[in-house]
Amino acid sequence: MNVNADLRLARTADGRIIYTTAKPKRDEISWCRGDDPARTVEETVRGMIEGIAGEVRRDIAPVVETYSIRFRESTRGLAKELNRPFKDIVRQTQRDLRGACAAWKVMNGQAPNHPSITFDLGLCAEAAGDYREALDLYRRAAPLIGAGGNEAVTGAERVGRLIAAQADDAARGRR
């Protein structure tokens, strides 16, 4: 069975197309003579249509996400005399985020371009709602951290979505 959905959403005010997509689905049911199929054709088609509807919903509907991000705690490459103050700042994030973020700004002056400090400053900017600054810091931290589960790349992608959501909200507010 094949279901091909070609969808377009248009504004009623001016008819301008604001969303378009093609969502092809294919499914197959096999059974032996004398047995009943696992599901009917109607159930299969209904499932395919519900799957397409779910995909479209994820494409166009706002999504609320809750996420928990850890501060980067690696002191690798940090001068030995800064290790203890760095660890103290990490502990400070548990009780005084603003104070910890201010301390990291000071430490950034002492150890510029350190991967953990740059990333953690990105988290501070994100927590403060300064997504453009967070994006800049995550992009700077990514090559410093290197490959392999780079949390700065994930942070930049997340903040990019937050910036896009802000722009959508602003555009909606102007209408």
C-alpha positions, 0 to 999 in steps of 0.5 A: 500500500502506498499513501502519498500526501502532498500538503500545502498550508496557505494563509486565508488572508492572502492565500500565500503558501506558508508550508508545503511538503510531500509525505509518501508512506509505504507499507506491506501486509503478508499472510499465509492462505487460511490465516488472517492478516495481522491488520486490515487494509483500513487499519494500515491506511489509517496508521499511515495517515496518522503517521503523516499527521504526526510528522506534519504536527512536529513540522509546524506546531510549537514544541516545549522542551525541558532539558538539563545541561551540565556545566563542563567540568574539565580542567584539562589544559588549564594552568594548575593554579586555576584548577581549584578556583575553577572547581569552586566555580563549578560548585557555585553553580549549584547555589548561585548561578549569577555569581558563578557566571561572573566568576567565569568571566573573570577566569576567562580573562586569566585563561582565554579560549579555554574550552570549558570556560568558553562553553560554560560562559555559553551556558550562562548566556543561554540561561540569561536569555542572551541567545546570540551571545550563547551561540557565539560562545558555543561556536567558539567552544566547539573547535576548542573542545574537539570531536567526540560528543561535542556539547558545544555543537549541541548547544549551538543547535539548541540555541539556533532553535531558540533564536528561530522561535523568538523570531517566530514569536516576534513575527506573530506579535506584529500581526 
